[in-house]
Amino acid sequence: MPSRSDKNSSGLSVKQLSLLKNSAPRFSLISLMAPLSEAIKTTSKESFEDGTQIYECTADPQWAFGAVTYGGYALGLVVDAARKLQAPTSHPDIIHLSGQFLRATTPGHMEIRVTKVRTGNQFTNLTAEVHQKNSSNITVQLVFGNFESISKSAVAGVSLPTSHVPLHPLVVHPSQAKLAPPHWAQRFSEHYIHAHDPYFEEKSKLLESEGRNVDGLMLGTWIRLIEAEEVQMSPTYIPFVVDMIQVPWVILPEEHTKGRVFWNPSLTIAIEFKCRLPLPPDHASHTLAIFSRKRHLKDGIWNDSTEIWSAPAELGDEVQGEIDEKWREKMVCVAVSSQVAFMAPPDINLRYAKGDKSRM
């Protein structure tokens, strides 16, 4: 998740910064105020004989970073369309997706073309393409299955014994975490709150004093979506949460970054979904944990390995009574992901606000 940056250190003028923050097309007030659960919705438009189904939607202008639609949000729209296609089948659960970002998407009308490639006993393979303004902007491979039937199958693989399952990576309980400010260029900042786990912030600082280690840069973050109480966690929200990682550049000390700020568009994002959502009531409905490792950054290209975990309580809410000391043992891993991104000058994002066709 990008941390808050000093506006005066971005290399852009005050006028450019203002344009970047207010660059998306203006839609109705209802659209601008939509929480994630309402902003990630697609509708069926057309079917073809080869099995391709076209869905359409409006990329909400608020769910953008500067002038460009947030990558994880765009993938969430793809997941919503694919889940609609698979809902009446025996494989309704998304297991995996791998997306490549060919061009930046911008707020406005979008078409998602989903094609069923193969259906086997355990899995169904799909391909999806995001089209906008006569261009293919994102291409996605998806795998669907059925978590319940897989776990009960006679040929199902084994699982790690409980004694070997990793412990929840975050140390500070979400009810005790200190909230952090959002990134200034995120237009959707009113729809979430987040808090960094100080344990990992301290570990990253030790790299300066103790030298290199095998862990690299690590970060643990609680994120809570601001949603109505009745809204439950959905797989369509996971790509957005995955994309809310903090970029390695902003974790480095000032002596290395020297105030320089970059836009970090994703090149690829791959996600494995580990369980069916929503989870039972002993898991928070709107809060998840993000644990990420960043080991490589070379020539502006960086990678991230991320785990998404459930939460024992909502971030920012007080817990009635005592906190369960074993809460870290009772939470589950919801998804794991990997991402490759590129550090680009922020003015490239700005060009999309002017309608220019920027190329990476």
C-alpha positions as CSV (number, residue, x, y, z in Angstrom):
1,M,0.0,0.0,0.0
2,P,1.6,3.3,-1.0
3,S,2.3,5.5,2.0
4,R,1.5,9.2,2.1
5,S,4.0,11.2,0.1
6,D,5.0,14.9,0.4
7,K,3.2,16.7,-2.4
8,N,6.1,19.1,-2.8
9,S,8.6,16.3,-3.3
10,S,6.8,14.7,-6.2
11,G,8.5,16.7,-8.9
12,L,5.1,18.1,-10.0
13,S,3.9,21.7,-9.7
14,V,1.0,22.5,-7.3
15,K,-1.2,22.9,-10.4
16,Q,-0.2,19.5,-11.8
17,L,-0.8,17.9,-8.4
18,S,-4.3,19.3,-8.3
19,L,-5.0,18.1,-11.8
20,L,-3.7,14.6,-10.9
21,K,-6.0,14.4,-7.9
22,N,-9.0,15.7,-9.7
23,S,-8.4,14.3,-13.2
24,A,-11.0,11.6,-13.7
25,P,-14.2,12.4,-15.6
26,R,-17.1,13.6,-13.5
27,F,-20.0,11.2,-13.0
28,S,-23.0,11.5,-10.8
29,L,-22.6,12.0,-7.1
30,I,-24.0,8.5,-6.4
31,S,-21.2,7.1,-8.6
32,L,-18.5,9.1,-6.9
33,M,-19.6,8.0,-3.5
34,A,-19.9,4.3,-4.2
35,P,-18.1,1.9,-1.8
36,L,-16.2,-1.0,-3.3
37,S,-19.1,-3.4,-3.0
38,E,-21.2,-1.1,-5.2
39,A,-18.4,0.0,-7.5
40,I,-17.5,-3.6,-8.5
41,K,-20.5,-4.6,-10.5
42,T,-20.9,-5.9,-14.0
43,T,-23.9,-6.8,-16.1
44,S,-24.3,-9.3,-18.9
45,K,-24.5,-7.7,-22.3
46,E,-24.2,-10.3,-25.1
47,S,-23.4,-14.0,-25.7
48,F,-21.7,-15.7,-28.7
49,E,-21.9,-19.2,-30.1
50,D,-18.3,-19.9,-29.1
51,G,-19.3,-19.5,-25.5
52,T,-17.9,-16.0,-25.1
53,Q,-19.9,-13.8,-22.8
54,I,-19.6,-10.0,-22.8
55,Y,-20.2,-8.1,-19.6
56,E,-20.2,-4.3,-19.4
57,C,-19.6,-1.9,-16.5
58,T,-18.5,1.6,-15.6
59,A,-15.1,1.9,-14.0
60,D,-15.9,4.3,-11.2
61,P,-13.9,7.5,-11.3
62,Q,-13.3,7.4,-7.6
63,W,-11.6,4.1,-7.7
64,A,-8.5,5.5,-9.4
65,F,-5.0,6.5,-8.7
66,G,-4.7,9.9,-10.2
67,A,-6.2,9.6,-13.7
68,V,-5.8,5.9,-14.1
69,T,-8.2,3.2,-12.8
70,Y,-6.6,1.2,-10.0
71,G,-5.3,-2.1,-11.3
72,G,-6.6,-4.3,-8.5
73,Y,-10.0,-2.7,-8.8
74,A,-10.1,-3.4,-12.6
75,L,-9.2,-7.1,-11.9
76,G,-12.0,-7.2,-9.4
77,L,-14.4,-6.3,-12.2
78,V,-13.1,-9.2,-14.2
79,V,-13.6,-11.5,-11.2
80,D,-17.2,-10.3,-10.8
81,A,-17.9,-11.0,-14.5
82,A,-16.3,-14.5,-14.3
83,R,-18.1,-15.4,-11.1
84,K,-21.4,-14.5,-12.8
85,L,-20.6,-16.8,-15.7
86,Q,-19.6,-19.7,-13.3
87,A,-22.3,-19.2,-10.7
88,P,-24.8,-21.8,-12.1
89,T,-22.1,-24.4,-12.7
90,S,-20.4,-27.0,-10.5
91,H,-17.3,-24.8,-10.4
92,P,-18.4,-21.6,-8.8
93,D,-15.3,-20.8,-6.8
94,I,-12.4,-18.8,-8.2
95,I,-9.1,-20.6,-7.5
96,H,-6.5,-18.6,-9.5
97,L,-6.1,-15.6,-11.8
98,S,-3.1,-14.2,-13.7
99,G,-3.5,-10.8,-15.2
100,Q,-1.3,-8.8,-17.6
101,F,-1.8,-5.1,-17.9
102,L,-1.3,-4.1,-21.6
103,R,-2.5,-0.6,-21.3
104,A,-3.8,1.7,-18.5
105,T,-7.6,1.7,-18.1
106,T,-9.3,5.0,-17.2
107,P,-12.7,5.7,-15.6
108,G,-15.7,5.2,-17.8
109,H,-17.4,2.5,-19.9
110,M,-15.6,-0.9,-20.0
111,E,-16.4,-4.3,-21.6
112,I,-15.1,-7.6,-20.3
113,R,-15.1,-10.6,-22.6
114,V,-15.0,-13.9,-20.8
115,T,-14.5,-17.2,-22.7
116,K,-14.7,-20.7,-21.3
117,V,-11.6,-22.6,-22.5
118,R,-12.0,-26.0,-20.9
119,T,-14.1,-27.7,-18.2
120,G,-12.7,-30.7,-16.4
121,N,-13.7,-32.8,-13.4
122,Q,-12.1,-30.5,-10.8
123,F,-11.4,-27.2,-12.7
124,T,-12.7,-24.9,-15.4
125,N,-10.3,-22.6,-17.3
126,L,-11.4,-19.2,-18.5
127,T,-9.8,-16.3,-20.4
128,A,-10.9,-12.7,-20.0
129,E,-10.1,-9.5,-21.8
130,V,-10.8,-6.0,-20.6
131,H,-11.7,-3.7,-23.6
132,Q,-12.0,0.1,-23.5
133,K,-12.1,2.5,-26.4
134,N,-11.5,-0.2,-29.0
135,S,-8.4,-1.4,-27.2
136,S,-7.6,-4.6,-25.2
137,N,-6.2,-3.2,-22.0
138,I,-5.9,-6.3,-19.7
139,T,-5.7,-10.0,-20.4
140,V,-6.5,-12.5,-17.7
141,Q,-6.3,-16.3,-17.3
142,L,-8.7,-17.7,-14.6
143,V,-9.2,-21.1,-13.0
144,F,-12.5,-22.0,-11.2
145,G,-13.3,-25.0,-9.1
146,N,-15.3,-26.0,-6.0
147,F,-13.6,-25.7,-2.6
148,E,-16.1,-28.0,-1.0
149,S,-15.8,-30.8,-3.5
150,I,-12.0,-30.5,-3.8
151,S,-11.6,-31.0,0.0
152,K,-13.9,-34.0,0.0
153,S,-12.5,-35.6,-3.2
154,A,-10.8,-39.0,-2.9
155,V,-8.0,-37.7,-5.1
156,A,-7.5,-34.4,-3.3
157,G,-4.0,-33.5,-2.3
158,V,-2.9,-33.4,1.3
159,S,-2.7,-30.3,3.5
160,L,-0.1,-29.2,6.0
161,P,-0.6,-30.5,9.5
162,T,-1.8,-27.9,11.9
163,S,1.6,-27.8,13.6
164,H,3.2,-26.7,10.4
165,V,0.7,-24.1,9.2
166,P,2.2,-20.6,9.3
167,L,1.2,-18.3,12.1
168,H,-0.7,-15.1,11.2
169,P,2.1,-12.8,10.2
170,L,0.8,-9.6,11.8
171,V,1.6,-9.1,15.5
172,V,-0.6,-6.2,16.6
173,H,-4.3,-6.9,17.0
174,P,-6.4,-4.8,14.7
175,S,-8.3,-3.2,17.6
176,Q,-4.9,-1.9,18.9
177,A,-3.4,-0.8,15.6
178,K,-2.6,2.9,15.0
179,L,-4.2,4.2,11.8
180,A,-2.0,5.6,9.0
181,P,-2.9,8.4,6.5
182,P,-3.8,7.5,3.0
183,H,-1.8,8.3,-0.2
184,W,-2.7,11.7,-1.4
185,A,-3.3,10.5,-5.0
186,Q,-5.8,7.8,-4.1
187,R,-9.2,9.1,-5.1
188,F,-10.9,6.3,-3.1
189,S,-9.2,7.1,0.3
190,E,-12.6,7.7,2.0
191,H,-13.6,4.1,1.4
192,Y,-10.9,2.4,3.5
193,I,-8.7,2.8,6.6
194,H,-5.4,1.1,7.2
195,A,-2.7,0.6,9.8
196,H,0.9,-0.6,9.5
197,D,2.3,-3.2,11.9
198,P,5.2,-1.6,13.7
199,Y,7.0,-4.9,14.0
200,F,7.8,-5.0,10.3
201,E,8.6,-1.3,10.1
202,E,11.3,-1.9,12.7
203,K,12.6,-5.0,10.9
204,S,13.0,-3.0,7.7
205,K,14.9,-0.2,9.5
206,L,17.4,-2.8,10.8
207,L,18.6,-3.3,7.2
208,E,20.4,0.0,7.6
209,S,22.2,-0.9,10.8
210,E,22.6,-4.6,10.5
211,G,23.0,-5.1,6.8
212,R,21.4,-7.4,4.3
213,N,19.4,-10.5,5.2
214,V,17.3,-13.1,3.5
215,D,14.0,-11.4,4.3
216,G,14.4,-8.2,2.3
217,L,11.9,-5.4,2.9
218,M,8.7,-6.6,4.7
219,L,5.5,-4.9,5.6
220,G,2.4,-5.9,7.5
221,T,-0.8,-3.9,7.1
222,W,-4.4,-4.1,8.3
223,I,-6.9,-2.7,5.8
224,R,-10.6,-2.2,6.5
225,L,-13.1,-1.5,3.7
226,I,-15.7,1.1,4.7
227,E,-18.9,-0.8,4.0
228,A,-22.4,-1.2,5.3
229,E,-22.6,-3.7,8.2
230,E,-24.6,-6.3,6.1
231,V,-21.9,-6.4,3.3
232,Q,-19.8,-9.5,3.6
233,M,-16.3,-10.1,2.2
234,S,-16.2,-11.3,-1.4
235,P,-13.6,-12.7,-3.8
236,T,-14.2,-9.7,-6.0
237,Y,-12.6,-7.4,-3.4
238,I,-9.4,-9.5,-3.1
239,P,-7.5,-8.1,-6.2
240,F,-8.0,-4.6,-4.8
241,V,-6.6,-5.6,-1.4
242,V,-3.7,-7.4,-3.1
243,D,-2.8,-4.3,-5.1
244,M,-2.8,-2.1,-1.9
245,I,0.8,-3.1,-1.1
246,Q,3.4,-0.6,-0.2
247,V,5.9,-0.1,-2.9
248,P,9.6,-0.7,-1.9
249,W,10.8,2.7,-2.9
250,V,8.8,4.5,-0.1
251,I,10.0,2.1,2.5
252,L,13.6,3.1,1.9
253,P,15.2,5.9,4.0
254,E,15.2,9.5,2.8
255,E,19.0,9.3,2.1
256,H,18.2,6.8,-0.7
257,T,15.0,8.3,-2.1
258,K,15.9,12.0,-1.8
259,G,12.3,12.9,-2.0
260,R,11.7,11.5,-5.5
261,V,8.2,10.1,-6.1
262,F,7.1,7.6,-8.8
263,W,3.9,6.1,-10.2
264,N,4.0,2.3,-9.9
265,P,1.8,0.7,-12.5
266,S,1.4,-3.0,-12.3
267,L,2.7,-5.2,-15.2
268,T,1.4,-8.5,-13.9
269,I,-0.6,-9.7,-10.9
270,A,-1.2,-13.4,-10.1
271,I,-3.5,-14.5,-7.2
272,E,-4.3,-17.9,-5.7
273,F,-7.5,-17.9,-3.7
274,K,-7.2,-20.2,-0.7
275,C,-10.8,-20.5,0.6
276,R,-14.4,-19.7,-0.1
277,L,-15.6,-16.3,1.0
278,P,-17.3,-15.0,3.1
279,L,-15.7,-16.7,6.2
280,P,-17.5,-17.8,9.4
281,P,-18.6,-15.1,11.9
282,D,-15.5,-15.4,14.0
283,H,-13.6,-13.6,11.2
284,A,-14.1,-9.9,10.5
285,S,-16.3,-9.0,7.5
286,H,-14.5,-5.9,6.3
287,T,-10.9,-6.2,7.5
288,L,-8.0,-8.2,6.1
289,A,-4.3,-8.4,6.8
290,I,-1.7,-7.8,4.1
291,F,1.8,-9.3,4.6
292,S,4.3,-8.6,1.8
293,R,7.9,-9.1,1.0
294,K,9.9,-7.1,-1.5
295,R,13.3,-8.6,-2.2
296,H,14.2,-7.1,-5.6
297,L,14.2,-3.7,-7.2
298,K,16.4,-3.2,-10.3
299,D,16.2,-0.7,-13.0
300,G,12.8,0.5,-11.9
301,I,11.2,-3.0,-12.1
302,W,10.2,-4.6,-8.7
303,N,8.4,-7.6,-7.5
304,D,6.3,-8.4,-4.5
305,S,5.2,-11.6,-2.8
306,T,2.0,-11.1,-0.7
307,E,-0.3,-13.0,1.6
308,I,-3.8,-11.9,2.5
309,W,-5.1,-13.1,5.9
310,S,-8.4,-12.9,7.8
311,A,-8.8,-10.6,10.8
312,P,-10.2,-11.4,14.3
313,A,-11.9,-8.0,14.6
314,E,-12.6,-4.9,12.5
315,L,-9.8,-2.4,12.4
316,G,-10.6,0.6,14.5
317,D,-13.3,-1.1,16.6
318,E,-12.8,-1.7,20.3
319,V,-13.0,-5.3,21.5
320,Q,-15.5,-6.1,24.2
321,G,-13.7,-7.9,27.0
322,E,-10.2,-9.3,26.7
323,I,-8.4,-10.1,23.5
324,D,-7.9,-13.8,22.7
325,E,-4.2,-14.4,23.1
326,K,-4.3,-17.1,20.5
327,W,-6.0,-15.0,17.8
328,R,-3.0,-15.4,15.5
329,E,-3.5,-19.2,15.5
330,K,-7.2,-19.0,14.6
331,M,-7.0,-16.9,11.5
332,V,-6.6,-18.2,8.0
333,C,-4.8,-17.3,4.8
334,V,-7.3,-16.0,2.3
335,A,-5.1,-15.5,-0.8
336,V,-1.4,-15.4,-1.9
337,S,-0.2,-13.3,-4.8
338,S,2.8,-12.1,-6.7
339,Q,3.1,-8.9,-8.6
340,V,5.6,-7.2,-11.0
341,A,5.4,-3.4,-11.3
342,F,7.4,-0.6,-12.9
343,M,8.5,2.7,-11.5
344,A,7.3,5.4,-13.9
345,P,7.4,9.2,-13.7
346,P,4.2,10.6,-12.2
347,D,3.6,12.8,-15.2
348,I,2.8,9.8,-17.3
349,N,-0.3,9.2,-15.1
350,L,-1.0,12.9,-15.6
351,R,-1.1,12.6,-19.4
352,Y,-4.1,10.3,-19.1
353,A,-6.0,13.2,-17.5
354,K,-5.4,15.2,-20.6
355,G,-6.6,12.4,-22.9
356,D,-3.2,11.6,-24.2
357,K,-2.3,8.0,-25.2
358,S,0.8,7.4,-23.1
359,R,2.9,4.3,-23.6
360,M,5.2,2.6,-21.1
